[in-house]
Amino acid sequence: MSARTRRVESILDAVGNTPLVRLHHIGRETPDVKIYLKLEYANPGGSVKDRPALQMMRDALADGRLTKDKILIDSTSGNTGVAYSLYGAALGIKVCLVMPSNVSQARKDITRAFGTELVFSDPMEGSDGAIRLCQQMVAENPERYFHSNQYANPSNPRAHYLGTAPEILEQVGHEITHFVAGLGTSGTAMGCTRRLHEHTRKIHCVAAEPAEALHGLEGLKHMASSIVPPIYDAKVPDEIMPVGTEAGWDMADRLAEEEGLHVGHSTGANVYAATQLAKRIGKGCVVTIACDRGDRYFAPMRWEKHHEW
Ligand SMILES: Cc1ncc(COP(=O)(O)O)c(C=O)c1O
């Protein structure tokens, strides 16, 4: 039985074992470079944050930082919040999320569907404002909360070190020459890069970063103008490649139209960086990450018990 058709005891066991898809059309200008996309959106919560959210919960439950009478709290603009909410529900752990009030209605509705409590921060302060408000709530009530703190929690990159990267190596073997991951909390880039650097052959690992401070690549951070995540170490990637918002958005459109992969804009940025690398190297094998699906950014349909017709 293949990993994807297996029977599982709980939704927790359905995390990981995501497909790796060759991009035949996007890569046609560079036929001697194979470009592969690892579909982290195939996780139960629909994103690259499923593995780290579950790892952070499991590690904290294992060493007693998290117990069933505590509330898991964190600041998140979306995908991590969906993942905490889903796995919190499955594990019987209460979840509270702090997010800027202007995040999409869909994000609010998806997380609330799992019974999660939402607290809103000033929309003008962006994700950094949510980080600050969350820190303040924990400082005022330390016994009540387990602050998962995805920006500082080593279990975040560990999930990719133990899961995502070994799967990539299993799926492409020795073929892989280059790897690209976008920088948000930096968990994916840090964890995968550290593991890929341990491989017997040199794998050149690139971190894709928004080129501008004000950008539209949801999930990614422009480090120079942001609170730098404590788990981020600029010395880990072999290269940091800036990607413009338009380039990321255009590539997301192309992935839907040419490959049948409807992805979010951070994935567009990752694949754009992969194509730039492909042009530069001429021959090789580049692997990058599909962080989430495009429909996560669509407006929600009504989902209410009572309708007025
Ligand atoms: C859509 C999307 N893309 C990319 C990322 C970046 O991943 P990481 O936090 O591992 O750097 C995130 C993280 O929140 C995300 O939600």
The ligand as a Gaussian input file, in Angstrom:
#p B3LYP/6-31G(d) Opt

LIG

0 1
 C        1.700000      30.623000       2.493000
 C        3.019000      30.510000       3.196000
 N        4.138000      30.506000       2.475000
 C        5.352000      30.442000       3.045000
 C        5.508000      30.398000       4.394000
 C        6.891000      30.373000       4.972000
 O        7.227000      29.217000       5.626000
 P        8.207000      29.260000       6.891000
 O        7.435000      29.849000       8.033000
 O        8.559000      27.856000       7.131000
 O        9.358000      30.125000       6.542000
 C        4.377000      30.419000       5.194000
 C        4.524000      30.425000       6.639000
 O        3.737000      30.902000       7.402000
 C        3.094000      30.468000       4.595000
 O        1.961000      30.508000       5.332000

